[in-house]
Amino acid sequence: MIIAVFPGQGSQTPGFLAPWLELPGARARVEAFSEWAEVDLIAAGTTWDADAIRDTNVAQPLIVAASILSWNALPNRDGFGGVAGHSVGEFAAAAASGILSDEDALRLVGIRGRAMAQAAAAEATGMSAVIGGDEASVVSRLEELDLTPANYNGGGQIVAAGSLDALQALAADPPKGTRVIALQVAGAFHTRYMAPAVEVLRAAAADVTVADPRVTVWSNRDGAVVGSGAAFRDALVSQVASPVRWDLSMSSFAEAGVSGIIELAPAGTLVGLAKRALRGIPSVAVKTPDDLAAATALLEGDPE
């Protein structure tokens, strides 16, 4: 079984959308995405610099738009056995699986980005990746500093989130055998600091029409298979302020017999994690349209 995975915030780079806009009909499609998300995604993905596209208001819809655009560029999407998204990538997964329409996915992620940016502005918070070490020791150290393990990314990586002072203390005295890398994000996502954004997104999502998924969908909440479109919509809302368990998602991939992973644009991060945690499973990162051929070859070569 080949699955598609969709990346989260931080995967964007300046100009990465430009080659995708050369595909037939792509520019018009992204213009529609921009209207739905209320962000100029063409300018953001082609000419804006790293600081501009790091803004949560911009980064989230830009990433989801690119993921949906690259997904729709694949010629044989019916060959996928399942999908999953990391953090905001779950909105692209919802669109790819038929739970949400493209329009609703972009509209909601635009609201999510604005609400999370507003919540992040209320207090000086941030996130840092903790690489290596013993997981129990890392989590214990975070608890000492009143930091939250916001992302369990697998492959020996946990992302800590909380006050900037606490993150500085973590960097000054990290757990044994670890490296601490400050992340260029606006706030402590997937923590209690995002509670106001949860309420904004819940209100916006309440009237959205959802369908049950056409393929298997795994949730970041606990790595479990999603039971219904309504359940996934609720999880999309609540996870704004709760941890991303990508480690459990990858464990579920292995248990399900996943035989290949294709990461959609802006790709690279999730394939990197899979290479460390799911050794031996072939993967393709679809960074540009030139990578679509490799993704198609992996799909067509799947014995299932």
C-alpha positions in Angstrom: 0.0 0.0 0.0 1.4 3.4 -1.1 0.3 6.4 1.0 0.5 10.2 0.5 1.7 12.4 3.2 1.4 16.2 3.5 3.9 18.4 5.3 3.3 21.0 8.0 4.5 24.5 8.8 8.2 25.2 8.2 8.4 23.1 5.0 8.1 26.2 2.8 11.0 28.0 1.1 11.1 31.2 -1.0 10.1 30.7 -4.6 9.1 27.0 -4.2 5.7 27.5 -5.8 7.1 28.9 -9.1 7.6 25.7 -11.0 4.2 24.4 -10.1 2.5 27.5 -11.6 3.9 26.5 -15.0 1.5 23.5 -15.1 -1.6 23.9 -17.3 -4.4 25.6 -15.3 -2.3 25.9 -12.1 -2.1 29.7 -12.0 -5.9 30.0 -12.2 -6.3 27.3 -9.6 -4.0 29.1 -7.1 -5.8 32.4 -7.8 -8.9 30.6 -6.6 -7.0 29.2 -3.6 -5.9 32.8 -2.8 -9.4 34.1 -2.8 -10.6 31.3 -0.5 -7.7 31.7 2.0 -7.6 35.5 1.7 -3.8 35.5 1.0 -2.0 36.3 -2.2 -0.5 32.8 -2.6 1.0 33.4 -6.0 3.1 36.3 -4.7 3.9 34.5 -1.5 5.1 31.4 -3.3 7.2 33.1 -5.9 8.5 36.5 -4.8 8.2 36.9 -1.1 11.2 36.3 1.1 11.7 33.8 3.9 10.6 36.2 6.6 7.4 37.0 4.8 6.4 33.4 4.2 7.3 32.5 7.7 4.3 34.5 8.9 1.7 32.0 10.2 -1.0 33.9 8.3 0.8 33.1 5.1 2.7 29.9 5.7 -0.3 27.7 6.6 -2.5 28.4 3.5 0.6 28.5 1.2 1.7 25.0 2.3 -1.8 23.5 2.0 -2.3 25.2 -1.4 0.9 23.7 -2.7 0.1 20.3 -1.3 -3.4 20.2 -2.9 -2.0 21.6 -6.2 0.7 18.9 -6.4 -1.7 16.2 -5.3 -4.1 17.1 -8.1 -1.1 17.0 -10.6 -0.6 13.3 -10.0 -2.1 11.3 -12.8 -3.1 8.2 -10.9 -4.3 9.3 -7.5 -6.7 6.3 -7.3 -3.6 4.1 -6.6 -3.1 5.5 -3.1 -4.3 3.3 -0.2 -4.2 6.1 2.4 -3.2 9.7 3.4 -2.0 11.5 6.4 -0.9 15.1 7.1 1.5 16.6 9.7 -0.2 19.4 11.7 -1.6 21.9 9.1 -0.9 19.2 6.5 -4.0 17.4 7.7 -6.1 20.0 5.9 -4.5 18.9 2.6 -5.1 15.2 3.7 -8.7 16.1 4.3 -9.1 17.5 0.8 -7.2 14.6 -0.8 -9.4 12.0 0.9 -12.6 13.8 0.1 -13.5 14.8 3.6 -13.3 18.5 2.7 -13.6 20.2 -0.6 -10.6 22.1 -1.8 -12.5 25.4 -1.1 -13.4 24.5 2.4 -9.9 23.3 3.2 -8.3 26.5 2.0 -11.0 28.7 3.6 -10.6 27.0 7.0 -6.8 26.9 6.9 -6.8 30.7 6.2 -8.9 31.2 9.3 -6.7 28.8 11.3 -3.5 30.7 10.3 -5.0 34.1 11.2 -6.3 32.8 14.5 -3.1 31.1 15.5 -1.1 34.2 14.6 -3.3 36.3 16.8 -3.0 33.8 19.7 0.8 33.7 19.2 1.0 37.5 19.5 -0.5 37.5 23.0 2.6 36.1 24.7 6.3 35.7 23.8 6.5 32.0 23.0 8.2 29.7 20.5 9.3 26.2 19.6 12.6 24.3 19.6 13.5 20.9 18.2 15.2 18.5 20.6 17.2 16.0 18.6 18.4 12.7 20.2 18.5 11.6 23.8 16.2 9.3 25.8 12.5 10.3 25.2 11.5 9.9 28.8 14.4 12.1 29.9 13.6 14.7 27.3 9.9 14.9 28.3 10.9 15.1 32.0 13.2 18.0 31.3 10.5 19.8 29.4 8.1 19.3 32.3 10.7 20.8 34.7 10.7 24.0 32.5 6.9 24.1 32.0 7.4 23.4 28.3 5.1 21.2 26.2 6.3 18.3 23.9 4.2 19.8 21.1 5.4 17.5 18.3 6.5 13.9 18.7 8.1 13.5 15.3 9.7 10.1 15.6 13.2 9.3 14.6 14.5 10.8 17.9 13.0 14.2 17.5 10.6 16.0 19.9 9.6 19.7 19.4 9.3 21.6 22.7 7.0 24.7 22.9 6.4 27.3 25.5 7.8 30.6 26.8 11.0 32.0 25.2 12.7 32.2 28.6 12.0 28.5 29.2 13.3 27.6 25.7 16.4 29.6 26.3 16.9 27.6 29.6 16.5 24.4 27.7 19.1 25.4 25.2 21.5 26.4 28.0 21.1 23.1 29.8 19.7 20.4 27.4 19.0 16.8 28.3 22.0 14.5 28.0 22.8 13.4 24.5 20.6 16.0 22.7 20.9 19.0 20.5 18.4 21.9 20.8 17.6 23.8 17.6 15.4 26.9 17.8 12.7 26.9 15.2 11.7 30.0 13.2 8.0 30.0 14.1 5.8 32.7 15.6 4.6 30.9 18.7 4.0 27.8 20.8 1.7 25.9 18.4 -0.1 22.8 19.6 -0.1 23.9 23.2 -2.5 25.6 25.6 -1.3 29.0 24.2 -3.4 28.3 21.1 -6.7 27.8 23.0 -8.2 31.0 21.6 -7.6 29.8 18.1 -9.4 26.5 18.8 -12.6 28.4 19.5 -12.3 30.5 16.3 -11.7 27.5 14.1 -14.5 25.5 15.8 -17.0 28.2 15.0 -15.9 28.4 11.4 -15.9 24.6 11.0 -19.3 24.1 12.5 -21.2 24.7 9.3 -18.8 23.0 6.9 -20.1 20.0 5.0 -17.9 16.9 5.4 -17.9 13.5 3.8 -16.5 10.2 5.0 -13.0 9.5 3.6 -12.6 7.6 0.3 -9.3 6.1 1.5 -7.7 5.3 4.9 -6.8 8.5 6.8 -4.6 8.5 9.9 -5.0 11.2 12.5 -2.1 13.1 14.2 -4.0 13.0 17.4 -3.1 9.4 18.2 -2.1 7.7 14.9 -5.4 5.9 14.7 -7.5 5.5 11.5 -10.2 8.2 11.2 -13.7 6.8 11.6 -15.7 9.5 9.8 -15.4 12.8 8.1 -17.1 14.5 11.1 -14.6 13.0 13.5 -11.7 14.2 11.5 -13.2 17.7 11.3 -13.4 17.7 15.1 -9.8 16.5 15.4 -8.6 19.3 13.0 -10.1 21.8 15.4 -8.9 20.4 18.7 -5.4 19.6 17.5 -4.5 23.3 17.2 -3.9 23.2 20.9 -2.8 19.6 21.4 0.4 17.7 20.4 1.1 16.2 17.0 1.8 12.5 17.4 3.6 11.9 14.0 5.5 9.1 15.8 2.3 7.2 16.3 1.2 7.9 12.8 4.4 6.3 11.4 4.0 3.3 13.7 0.5 2.9 12.3 1.9 3.1 8.8 4.2 0.2 9.6 1.4 -1.9 11.2 -0.8 -1.3 8.2 1.9 -2.7 5.9 2.6 0.5 4.1 5.1 -0.2 1.2 5.8 3.3 0.0 5.4 6.9 1.0 5.0 9.9 -1.4 5.3 13.3 0.2 3.6 16.2 -1.6 4.9 19.7 -2.0 6.6 21.4 -0.3 8.2 18.1 0.3 11.2 16.7 2.1 10.6 16.9 5.8 8.3 13.9 6.3 10.4 11.7 3.9 13.4 12.5 6.0 11.6 11.4 9.2 10.4 8.3 7.5 13.9 7.3 6.4 15.0 7.3 10.1 11.9 5.7 11.6 10.6 3.5 8.8 13.9 2.1 7.4 13.6 0.2 4.1 10.3 1.7 3.0 10.7 3.5 -0.4 9.8 7.1 -0.5 9.5 10.0 -2.9 9.6 13.7 -2.1 7.5 15.6 -4.7 9.3 19.0 -4.5 8.8 20.1 -8.1 6.8 18.8 -11.1 9.9 17.0 -12.2 9.4 14.6 -9.3 5.9 13.5 -10.4 7.4 10.9 -12.7 9.2 9.2 -9.7 6.0 9.3 -7.7 4.1 7.7 -10.5 6.7 5.0 -10.9 6.5 4.1 -7.2 2.7 3.9 -7.4 2.7 1.8 -10.6 5.3 -0.5 -9.1 3.3 -1.3 -6.0 2.4 -5.0 -5.9 -0.9 -4.2 -4.2 
